[in-house]
Amino acid sequence: MLGGFFALLSAATFAFNNASLRRGVLTGSVAQAMAITVPIGVPIFLFVAAVTGSLVAVGQFSNKALLTLAAAGVIHFIWGRYCNYRATRAIGTNLTAPVQQSTLIISLVLAIWILDETLTPLRLLGIGLILLGPYYALRQENNKDNAAAVTGAKIRTEPSAFQPRYAEGVIFSLLSATGYGVSPILVRIGLEGKGLGVSIAGGLVAYSAATAVMALLLLWPGQLRHALAVKPESAKWFTLSGVMVCISQMFLFMAMSVAPVAVVSPINRLSVLFRLYFSQLINPDHEVFGSKVILGTIVSLLGAVALSLSTDVAASMVPATLRPLLQWHWP
């Protein structure tokens, strides 16, 4: 249950980060967003690691673990984040969400193939509910007539000034899903099953590697000058986004240290629902909104509960004739 709780907190803070980022790219560029949100993670993780006493754990990682965590940082914080920012700038944070659900499939397939994790009936049920919840919520987002009939509320649509670039948005959403899908597997491998105490140290390694790569990219002619030319309004939202995504990654690393990828990744995808709430709060005039969000949230949260619930606990709550079914697993 602890891993599922951390994954849920990660999903909520990641969604707030997306809404903040969306606000920032209205007046700033993707390169400026990367230049702020990636390096800001190092001092935050360093401070938390020092306070919690986990800083010493950095020196206890094997060379393989350090390389794996560094690779996870570059793939997630550079590749995945850049593609996510491009997609968000092109079509908005709400419209990128359905496509990025493919992250879940990538993570689960790799977890079964590489980490020898298994699928159980509870996990299959949870995965199905988590995928079904966003389907209901996002499907209803485009149904203005039904939404108005149910809520009687004013339905906001994207202003004519914002013209989504669908091809660019869908392509970069899919590309971001590859980064966000592979990185949890690398994190799980890099943490070497050492538990919650080393998760912050692992995050520090990942962020440091990504920051080093970002520094090299800023050496490209004109990039540093462009990054420093960020407008104050954009800088404010990019900074908030960077802090929130850093906190999200802390929760994610903590979740990965105590729970299987097959549990953490689906719950983390609940960010797709949290995005709708935070987008309406922060960007009411730059996204498309509708109704049925409550139904989608309930369905997905039931999926999160199913994923977090131990098979043994669930088996003790059902008749003996159903226990063999719950204890089935694949492979």
N, C-alpha and C positions, 0 to 999 in steps of 0.2 A: 504493500500500500504506500510506503514512503516514496518509492521510486515513481509511482503514478502521481502522487501529490506534487513532487518536484517537477515532473513533466508538465502538469497542468499549470503550475506557476510560470514555467518557461513559455508555454503557449500564450498566456495572457500578456506577459511583458513583451514577447516578440511581436504580438499584434499591435500593442501600443507603439512600439518602435516603427512598425510599418506605417501607421497613421502619421506619425511625426515626420517620417522620411518623405511621405507623399506631400506633406505640407511644404517641406524644404525644397523639393525638386520643382515646385511651381515657379520658383525664382532662381534656383541654383542648379548646378550641373551634377551629373553622376560622379565625375572625377572629384569635385569638391566634397561631395558626400563621403566618398571613400577616404579621402585625405583626412577627414575629421573622425569618422566613426571607427576606423580600424585602429589607429594608434591610441585612441582614448581608452581602449580596453586594457592596455598594459599597466598603467598606474593603478587602475581600479583593482585588477586581479592581484597586482603586487601588494597593495595595501591589505586586501582581504587575506591573502596568503600569510602576510607577516602577522596580522592580528590573530589569526586562527592557529598559528604555529605550523602551518603546512608548507612553509617556504622551504624547509629542509628536505621535503620530499622530492623536490626537483632534482637534487643530487643523487637520489636513490633510484631514479628511473634507469633502466638499462638503455644502451645505445639504440637498440631496436625500438624501445618505447618512445624515446625522444624523437627519433626520426618519424615514427608513426604519428605521434601527436603533432609534430611540426607539419607533416603532410596534411593532416586533418585541418589544421589552422589555415593553411594556404588554400586548400580546396574549398573550405566553407567560407572563410572570411574574405578571400580575394575573388575566387571564381564564382561561387554561389551568390555572394552578396552583390558583386558587380552585375551579374545577370539579373538578379532580383530587382536591383535598382533600375536597370534599363527597362525591365518589364513594367515596373511601377510607373515610371515616367511616361511610358508609351500608352498604357491602357488603364492605369489606376490600380490601387491595391486590391480592391474587391474583385476586379475582373481577372487578376492573376491567380487568385486563390484556387478556383476549380482545376486549372491546369497543373498547379503545383502539388495537387493531391497525389500525383504520380510519384512524388518523393517517398511516400509510404510504401508503395509497391517495390521500389528499388531497395529501400532499407530492409524490408522483410525478406526479399529474395536473397540478398547478400548475407543477412543474418543466418538464414537456414543453411546456405552454402558454405560460408566461411566459419561462422561461430558455432555451428552444430546446434543451433537453437531449434525448438520444435513448435509446431502449431497444434493447439488443442481446440476442442469445441468452444470453450469459453473465449479463446482468443479469436477464433473465426467469427463468433457472434459479435464480439467487441469491434473487430475490424469492419464488419459489415455495417454495424450501427453507426460507427464513426464516419464511414463513407456515405451512408444514407442521410445522416443529419445535414451535412453541408449541401447535399443534393436538394433536399427540400427547401432549405433556406435560400440558396442561391438561385434555384429555379423560380422561386416566388419573387425574387428581387426584380425580375423582368416582367412580372405580371402585374401591371399597375392597376388594372380594373379590379382584380380580385383583392388586391391589397387595400384599395380604397373602400371596397365593400365591407371588408372585415374590420378595418380600423377606423374608417371615416377620417383618417388623418391626411394631411397634405403630403402628396408624394413628390419627392425631390427627384429630379433627373439631372443629368449632366448638362451644364450650360453649353450653349452653342459654341462658345469660345474654345471648349475642349473637344478636340476631334481625336478619338482613340486611333492609334496606329496598330491595328489588330495583328497584322503579320509579324511586326517587330515584337509586339507584346507576347504573343503566343510562343514564338521561337525562344525568346529569352526566358520566359517562364519555364519552358521545358529544360533549357540549359541550366537554369538555377536549380531545378529539381534534381539534376544529376549530382551537383555539388552537395546539396542538402541531404541527398539520399546516401551518398558514399561516406561522408564525413562521420556520421554516427558509428559506423562500423569501425573506422579507424580509431575513433575515440575509445570505443569499447576494448579494442585490442591494445591500445597504448596504455590504458589505465591498469592493465595486467591484473584485473580482479583484486586490486589492493584496497578497495572499499572507499567510503565517503571521504576519509581523511586526505586522500591524495587528489581528489577531483579538482580542487582549486589550483593545485600545483600543475595539473595537466592542462587546465585552461590557460594558465600563465604561459606555458611552453607554446601552446597553439597560437595565442595572440601575439607572442613575441616573434614567432616565425612569420606570421602574416604581416606584422608591422615592418619587419626587415625587408620583405618583398615589396611592400608598399613604398618604403623609402627608396628602393631601387627604381621603381616606376616613376617616382616623382623627379628623379634625376634626368628623365627624358626631356629634351629641350622644350621649354614652354610650360611644362606640366606644373612645376612648383609655382611659377608666377600666376598661372591660372587658378591654382588652389588657394593662393593667398588673396586673390581678388574676390573671394566669396562675399556676398552681401550680408550685412549684419542679421537681417531677418532669416535668411537661409542658414547662417551659422548657428543661430539660436536653435532652430528645429533640428539641424544635423547633430548638434551637441546632445540635445535631449534624446534623439534617436540612438546615438552612440552609447549613451549611458544605459538606456533601457535595453538595448540589444545585448550589452555586456552583462547586465543582471540576468537576462534571459539565458545567456550561455552558461552562467554560473549554475543556474538551476538545472540546465540540460546536462552539464558535466556531472553534477551531483546525482541526477537521475540515472545516468548511464553507469555510474559507479556501483549502483545497488540494484538495478533492474535490467532485464534483458532488452535488447533493441526492439524485439517484437512487441514489447509492452510500451516502451517509452515513445517510439516513433509515432504510432497511431494516436496516442494521447496528445503528443506535441502538435499534431495536425489540427487540434481544436482551435488553434490560432486563427483558422479560417473563419470561425464564427465570432471570435473576439474582435477580429478586424472590422466586422460590420458595425459593432457597437462603437468602437473607438473612432472609426472613420466618420460616423454620423456625429460624434462629439466634436471632432477636430476639423473635419473636411466636409461639412454638410453640403457645400456647393460644388464639390469636385468629385463626387462619387454618385452611384445610382443606388437607391435604397427602396425597400419594399416591406412586406410583412412575412409572417410565418417564421420569423427568426426564433421565436420562443420554442416552436415545435422542433426546429432543427437542433437547437441547443439541448433540449431535453433528450432527444434521441441520441445525440452524440455523447452526452454525459452518461447515459446508460451504457453506451459502448465503452467509455472510459472505466466505468465501474466493473464491467465484465472483464476487461483486460487486466485490471488491477487485482481482481479477486483470485485468491489462491484456489487451485483445483481441489485441494484437500478440504478447504473450508467449504467450497461449493458442494462437494460430494457429501459432506456431513449434513447438509441442509435439504437433501433430496432423498426420496425413497431408495432403498437398496437396489431395486431393479434398474435405476437410472445411473447408478455410480459407474458401471463399466463404460457407459457412453461418455461420461465426463472425463474419464481417465484415458480415453483414446488420445493418441498423439501421432503426429507425422513430422518428420520421418521417424 
